[in-house]
């Protein structure tokens, strides 16, 4: 698992010095989501018009990561996230790949 992580685009997320510091924890989480957004944006850019299936899957995951980022951003007081309330357990973005 470490080998797999070591080739990912994002650095490992580390707990803040004081794990009870909610603001610091939220900063770690929002930065992790922003790294994921950058990574999936890059995959979309590489596959657009070339590999439609990979592009479609990457775009779906990118939408998920943007939503996650918006949750933590909103908790940090960076503004309203604009996320929607989900009904059910399956993401509307990736559910078409899970059938
Ligand atoms: Fe995420």
Backbone and ligand atoms as CSV (ligand in chain L), in Angstrom:
chain,resi,resn,atom,element,x,y,z
A,1,UNK,N,N,0.829,-1.195,0.000
A,1,UNK,CA,C,0.000,0.000,0.000
A,1,UNK,C,C,0.869,1.253,0.000
A,2,UNK,N,N,1.974,1.212,0.744
A,2,UNK,CA,C,2.868,2.377,0.752
A,2,UNK,C,C,3.458,2.636,-0.628
A,3,UNK,N,N,3.796,1.548,-1.352
A,3,UNK,CA,C,4.340,1.709,-2.703
A,3,UNK,C,C,3.335,2.417,-3.597
A,4,UNK,N,N,2.077,2.003,-3.478
A,4,UNK,CA,C,1.024,2.628,-4.282
A,4,UNK,C,C,0.903,4.110,-3.925
A,5,UNK,N,N,0.903,4.406,-2.630
A,5,UNK,CA,C,0.782,5.801,-2.214
A,5,UNK,C,C,1.963,6.640,-2.685
A,6,UNK,N,N,3.140,6.039,-2.690
A,6,UNK,CA,C,4.343,6.799,-3.046
A,6,UNK,C,C,4.343,7.282,-4.492
A,7,UNK,N,N,3.528,6.642,-5.342
A,7,UNK,CA,C,3.467,7.111,-6.733
A,7,UNK,C,C,2.273,8.031,-6.971
A,8,UNK,N,N,1.517,8.349,-5.926
A,8,UNK,CA,C,0.371,9.233,-6.103
A,8,UNK,C,C,0.845,10.682,-6.252
A,9,UNK,N,N,-0.056,11.514,-6.726
A,9,UNK,CA,C,0.289,12.914,-6.986
A,9,UNK,C,C,0.304,13.761,-5.717
A,10,UNK,N,N,-0.260,13.246,-4.637
A,10,UNK,CA,C,-0.410,14.051,-3.423
A,10,UNK,C,C,0.517,13.560,-2.309
A,11,UNK,N,N,1.058,14.499,-1.541
A,11,UNK,CA,C,1.880,14.082,-0.404
A,11,UNK,C,C,0.996,13.458,0.671
A,12,UNK,N,N,1.588,12.668,1.550
A,12,UNK,CA,C,0.781,12.074,2.614
A,12,UNK,C,C,0.222,13.155,3.538
A,13,UNK,N,N,-1.015,12.979,3.928
A,13,UNK,CA,C,-1.630,13.913,4.875
A,13,UNK,C,C,-1.176,13.542,6.281
A,14,UNK,N,N,-0.719,14.521,7.029
A,14,UNK,CA,C,-0.258,14.283,8.395
A,14,UNK,C,C,-1.161,14.998,9.376
A,15,UNK,N,N,-1.350,14.357,10.516
A,15,UNK,CA,C,-2.133,15.001,11.570
A,15,UNK,C,C,-1.437,16.283,12.012
A,16,UNK,N,N,-2.196,17.314,12.378
A,16,UNK,CA,C,-1.567,18.511,12.937
A,16,UNK,C,C,-0.921,18.180,14.285
A,17,UNK,N,N,0.000,19.034,14.722
A,17,UNK,CA,C,0.684,18.787,16.001
A,17,UNK,C,C,-0.308,18.544,17.120
A,18,UNK,N,N,-1.354,19.340,17.156
A,18,UNK,CA,C,-2.411,19.146,18.146
A,18,UNK,C,C,-3.623,18.595,17.405
A,19,UNK,N,N,-3.843,17.278,17.472
A,19,UNK,CA,C,-4.963,16.691,16.723
A,19,UNK,C,C,-6.331,17.144,17.220
A,20,UNK,N,N,-6.367,17.864,18.333
A,20,UNK,CA,C,-7.648,18.406,18.806
A,20,UNK,C,C,-7.939,19.778,18.210
A,21,UNK,N,N,-6.976,20.304,17.458
A,21,UNK,CA,C,-7.133,21.599,16.800
A,21,UNK,C,C,-7.964,21.396,15.527
A,22,UNK,N,N,-9.246,21.644,15.645
A,22,UNK,CA,C,-10.170,21.364,14.539
A,22,UNK,C,C,-9.830,22.207,13.311
A,23,UNK,N,N,-9.474,23.450,13.512
A,23,UNK,CA,C,-9.124,24.312,12.375
A,23,UNK,C,C,-7.919,23.754,11.622
A,24,UNK,N,N,-6.900,23.345,12.368
A,24,UNK,CA,C,-5.709,22.767,11.735
A,24,UNK,C,C,-6.055,21.466,11.018
A,25,UNK,N,N,-6.925,20.659,11.607
A,25,UNK,CA,C,-7.353,19.406,10.976
A,25,UNK,C,C,-8.096,19.697,9.673
A,26,UNK,N,N,-8.974,20.682,9.699
A,26,UNK,CA,C,-9.711,21.047,8.486
A,26,UNK,C,C,-8.767,21.552,7.401
A,27,UNK,N,N,-7.707,22.262,7.801
A,27,UNK,CA,C,-6.729,22.738,6.812
A,27,UNK,C,C,-6.035,21.553,6.130
A,28,UNK,N,N,-5.685,20.531,6.917
A,28,UNK,CA,C,-5.072,19.325,6.344
A,28,UNK,C,C,-6.025,18.683,5.339
A,29,UNK,N,N,-7.281,18.573,5.724
A,29,UNK,CA,C,-8.267,17.907,4.873
A,29,UNK,C,C,-8.548,18.700,3.600
A,30,UNK,N,N,-8.693,20.021,3.728
A,30,UNK,CA,C,-9.002,20.820,2.532
A,30,UNK,C,C,-7.821,20.813,1.568
A,31,UNK,N,N,-6.605,20.812,2.091
A,31,UNK,CA,C,-5.437,20.754,1.203
A,31,UNK,C,C,-5.335,19.398,0.504
A,32,UNK,N,N,-5.712,18.331,1.206
A,32,UNK,CA,C,-5.711,17.004,0.578
A,32,UNK,C,C,-6.731,16.955,-0.562
A,33,UNK,N,N,-7.898,17.533,-0.338
A,33,UNK,CA,C,-8.915,17.553,-1.396
A,33,UNK,C,C,-8.455,18.421,-2.563
A,34,UNK,N,N,-7.803,19.527,-2.278
A,34,UNK,CA,C,-7.327,20.400,-3.362
A,34,UNK,C,C,-6.240,19.715,-4.181
A,35,UNK,N,N,-5.436,18.913,-3.540
A,35,UNK,CA,C,-4.435,18.142,-4.281
A,35,UNK,C,C,-5.133,17.120,-5.176
A,36,UNK,N,N,-6.172,16.476,-4.655
A,36,UNK,CA,C,-6.919,15.512,-5.473
A,36,UNK,C,C,-7.568,16.214,-6.666
A,37,UNK,N,N,-8.098,17.404,-6.449
A,37,UNK,CA,C,-8.704,18.168,-7.550
A,37,UNK,C,C,-7.651,18.447,-8.625
A,38,UNK,N,N,-6.466,18.842,-8.206
A,38,UNK,CA,C,-5.397,19.101,-9.185
A,38,UNK,C,C,-5.033,17.819,-9.940
A,39,UNK,N,N,-4.955,16.708,-9.227
A,39,UNK,CA,C,-4.580,15.445,-9.860
A,39,UNK,C,C,-5.602,14.988,-10.886
A,40,UNK,N,N,-6.880,15.025,-10.518
A,40,UNK,CA,C,-7.902,14.571,-11.465
A,40,UNK,C,C,-8.097,15.567,-12.601
A,41,UNK,N,N,-7.850,16.847,-12.337
A,41,UNK,CA,C,-7.879,17.831,-13.430
A,41,UNK,C,C,-6.790,17.502,-14.436
A,42,UNK,N,N,-5.627,17.132,-13.937
A,42,UNK,CA,C,-4.514,16.783,-14.822
A,42,UNK,C,C,-4.849,15.541,-15.656
A,43,UNK,N,N,-5.459,14.546,-15.028
A,43,UNK,CA,C,-5.838,13.345,-15.776
A,43,UNK,C,C,-6.873,13.693,-16.844
A,44,UNK,N,N,-7.843,14.544,-16.484
A,44,UNK,CA,C,-8.837,14.976,-17.480
A,44,UNK,C,C,-8.144,15.681,-18.644
A,45,UNK,N,N,-7.211,16.552,-18.332
A,45,UNK,CA,C,-6.512,17.279,-19.396
A,45,UNK,C,C,-5.713,16.337,-20.293
A,46,UNK,N,N,-5.144,15.296,-19.705
A,46,UNK,CA,C,-4.339,14.353,-20.496
A,46,UNK,C,C,-5.195,13.456,-21.381
A,47,UNK,N,N,-6.429,13.166,-20.946
A,47,UNK,CA,C,-7.240,12.179,-21.651
A,47,UNK,C,C,-8.335,12.795,-22.513
A,48,UNK,N,N,-8.590,14.090,-22.361
A,48,UNK,CA,C,-9.672,14.743,-23.128
A,48,UNK,C,C,-9.449,14.551,-24.624
A,49,UNK,N,N,-10.458,14.028,-25.281
A,49,UNK,CA,C,-10.405,13.829,-26.721
A,49,UNK,C,C,-9.541,12.658,-27.163
A,50,UNK,N,N,-8.983,11.930,-26.197
A,50,UNK,CA,C,-8.089,10.812,-26.544
A,50,UNK,C,C,-8.595,9.487,-26.003
A,51,UNK,N,N,-8.961,9.487,-24.735
A,51,UNK,CA,C,-9.415,8.267,-24.065
A,51,UNK,C,C,-10.725,8.630,-23.373
A,52,UNK,N,N,-11.825,8.460,-24.083
A,52,UNK,CA,C,-13.119,8.949,-23.615
A,52,UNK,C,C,-13.559,8.299,-22.310
A,53,UNK,N,N,-13.326,7.014,-22.170
A,53,UNK,CA,C,-13.768,6.296,-20.969
A,53,UNK,C,C,-12.995,6.784,-19.733
A,54,UNK,N,N,-11.683,6.889,-19.858
A,54,UNK,CA,C,-10.881,7.365,-18.727
A,54,UNK,C,C,-11.225,8.810,-18.405
A,55,UNK,N,N,-11.433,9.611,-19.456
A,55,UNK,CA,C,-11.822,11.011,-19.236
A,55,UNK,C,C,-13.141,11.079,-18.473
A,56,UNK,N,N,-14.106,10.290,-18.885
A,56,UNK,CA,C,-15.426,10.324,-18.253
A,56,UNK,C,C,-15.336,9.915,-16.785
A,57,UNK,N,N,-14.587,8.851,-16.500
A,57,UNK,CA,C,-14.412,8.411,-15.110
A,57,UNK,C,C,-13.666,9.466,-14.300
A,58,UNK,N,N,-12.596,10.024,-14.862
A,58,UNK,CA,C,-11.808,11.033,-14.145
A,58,UNK,C,C,-12.632,12.278,-13.872
A,59,UNK,N,N,-13.454,12.669,-14.823
A,59,UNK,CA,C,-14.307,13.840,-14.623
A,59,UNK,C,C,-15.323,13.591,-13.514
A,60,UNK,N,N,-15.846,12.378,-13.458
A,60,UNK,CA,C,-16.794,12.040,-12.395
A,60,UNK,C,C,-16.123,12.115,-11.031
A,61,UNK,N,N,-14.925,11.572,-10.931
A,61,UNK,CA,C,-14.202,11.627,-9.651
A,61,UNK,C,C,-13.809,13.062,-9.338
A,62,UNK,N,N,-13.422,13.834,-10.354
A,62,UNK,CA,C,-13.095,15.243,-10.144
A,62,UNK,C,C,-14.277,15.991,-9.527
A,63,UNK,N,N,-15.472,15.718,-10.026
A,63,UNK,CA,C,-16.656,16.359,-9.445
A,63,UNK,C,C,-16.820,15.998,-7.978
A,64,UNK,N,N,-16.528,14.736,-7.644
A,64,UNK,CA,C,-16.588,14.316,-6.238
A,64,UNK,C,C,-15.584,15.097,-5.392
A,65,UNK,N,N,-14.351,15.197,-5.881
A,65,UNK,CA,C,-13.297,15.859,-5.107
A,65,UNK,C,C,-13.604,17.351,-4.925
A,66,UNK,N,N,-14.180,17.964,-5.927
A,66,UNK,CA,C,-14.585,19.374,-5.801
A,66,UNK,C,C,-15.641,19.518,-4.721
A,67,UNK,N,N,-16.552,18.554,-4.664
A,67,UNK,CA,C,-17.583,18.596,-3.630
A,67,UNK,C,C,-16.960,18.436,-2.245
A,68,UNK,N,N,-16.029,17.486,-2.107
A,68,UNK,CA,C,-15.364,17.295,-0.806
A,68,UNK,C,C,-14.628,18.571,-0.390
A,69,UNK,N,N,-13.905,19.146,-1.326
A,69,UNK,CA,C,-13.160,20.377,-1.026
A,69,UNK,C,C,-14.110,21.464,-0.538
A,70,UNK,N,N,-15.269,21.541,-1.163
A,70,UNK,CA,C,-16.209,22.598,-0.791
A,70,UNK,C,C,-16.747,22.398,0.623
A,71,UNK,N,N,-16.905,21.138,1.050
A,71,UNK,CA,C,-17.387,20.896,2.414
A,71,UNK,C,C,-16.392,21.464,3.425
A,72,UNK,N,N,-15.117,21.069,3.259
A,72,UNK,CA,C,-14.114,21.509,4.236
A,72,UNK,C,C,-13.884,23.009,4.144
A,73,UNK,N,N,-13.939,23.549,2.948
A,73,UNK,CA,C,-13.783,24.985,2.757
A,73,UNK,C,C,-14.890,25.732,3.502
A,74,UNK,N,N,-16.092,25.207,3.419
A,74,UNK,CA,C,-17.210,25.859,4.104
A,74,UNK,C,C,-17.017,25.799,5.621
A,75,UNK,N,N,-16.540,24.657,6.131
A,75,UNK,CA,C,-16.279,24.554,7.571
A,75,UNK,C,C,-15.217,25.556,8.010
A,76,UNK,N,N,-14.269,25.840,7.123
A,76,UNK,CA,C,-13.206,26.800,7.447
A,76,UNK,C,C,-13.678,28.245,7.322
A,77,UNK,N,N,-14.911,28.434,6.903
A,77,UNK,CA,C,-15.445,29.788,6.788
A,77,UNK,C,C,-14.986,30.507,5.540
A,78,UNK,N,N,-14.602,29.727,4.520
A,78,UNK,CA,C,-14.149,30.335,3.269
A,78,UNK,C,C,-15.316,30.715,2.366
A,79,UNK,N,N,-16.531,30.472,2.817
A,79,UNK,CA,C,-17.706,30.821,2.022
A,79,UNK,C,C,-18.623,29.639,1.882
A,80,UNK,N,N,-19.816,29.881,1.375
A,80,UNK,CA,C,-20.763,28.780,1.190
A,80,UNK,C,C,-20.268,27.823,0.119
A,81,UNK,N,N,-20.478,26.533,0.358
A,81,UNK,CA,C,-19.964,25.539,-0.567
A,81,UNK,C,C,-20.848,25.368,-1.784
A,82,UNK,N,N,-22.135,25.553,-1.599
A,82,UNK,CA,C,-23.044,25.326,-2.709
A,82,UNK,C,C,-23.269,23.862,-2.998
A,83,UNK,N,N,-22.800,22.971,-2.098
A,83,UNK,CA,C,-23.017,21.548,-2.352
A,83,UNK,C,C,-24.490,21.210,-2.169
A,84,UNK,N,N,-24.868,20.128,-2.747
A,84,UNK,CA,C,-26.263,19.725,-2.692
A,84,UNK,C,C,-26.415,18.588,-1.702
A,85,UNK,N,N,-27.626,18.395,-1.266
A,85,UNK,CA,C,-27.910,17.293,-0.358
A,85,UNK,C,C,-28.113,16.029,-1.178
A,86,UNK,N,N,-27.421,14.973,-0.781
A,86,UNK,CA,C,-27.554,13.702,-1.479
A,86,UNK,C,C,-28.713,12.908,-0.902
A,87,UNK,N,N,-29.364,12.225,-1.772
A,87,UNK,CA,C,-30.423,11.302,-1.354
A,87,UNK,C,C,-29.966,9.905,-1.758
A,88,UNK,N,N,-29.667,9.079,-0.777
A,88,UNK,CA,C,-29.178,7.740,-1.076
A,88,UNK,C,C,-27.691,7.659,-0.822
A,89,UNK,N,N,-27.145,6.488,-1.033
A,89,UNK,CA,C,-25.754,6.240,-0.670
A,89,UNK,C,C,-24.785,6.370,-1.837
A,90,UNK,N,N,-25.280,6.358,-3.043
A,90,UNK,CA,C,-24.394,6.325,-4.194
A,90,UNK,C,C,-24.228,7.713,-4.789
A,91,UNK,N,N,-23.009,8.049,-5.070
A,91,UNK,CA,C,-22.711,9.347,-5.671
A,91,UNK,C,C,-23.395,9.493,-7.021
A,92,UNK,N,N,-23.968,10.658,-7.289
A,92,UNK,CA,C,-24.542,10.871,-8.609
A,92,UNK,C,C,-23.471,10.951,-9.692
A,93,UNK,N,N,-22.210,11.205,-9.288
A,93,UNK,CA,C,-21.148,11.376,-10.271
A,93,UNK,C,C,-20.582,10.039,-10.744
A,94,UNK,N,N,-20.403,9.118,-9.827
A,94,UNK,CA,C,-19.767,7.852,-10.207
A,94,UNK,C,C,-20.748,6.680,-10.290
A,95,UNK,N,N,-22.011,6.894,-9.929
A,95,UNK,CA,C,-22.957,5.777,-9.892
A,95,UNK,C,C,-23.100,5.101,-11.253
A,96,UNK,N,N,-22.941,5.850,-12.345
A,96,UNK,CA,C,-23.091,5.241,-13.677
A,96,UNK,C,C,-21.985,4.226,-13.960
A,97,UNK,N,N,-20.880,4.296,-13.206
A,97,UNK,CA,C,-19.792,3.334,-13.406
A,97,UNK,C,C,-19.940,2.114,-12.510
A,98,UNK,N,N,-20.880,2.145,-11.583
A,98,UNK,CA,C,-20.997,1.078,-10.594
A,98,UNK,C,C,-22.120,0.106,-10.926
A,99,UNK,N,N,-22.753,0.241,-12.061
A,99,UNK,CA,C,-23.871,-0.642,-12.418
A,99,UNK,C,C,-23.373,-1.934,-13.011
L,1,LIG,FE,FE,-12.019,13.520,-1.621
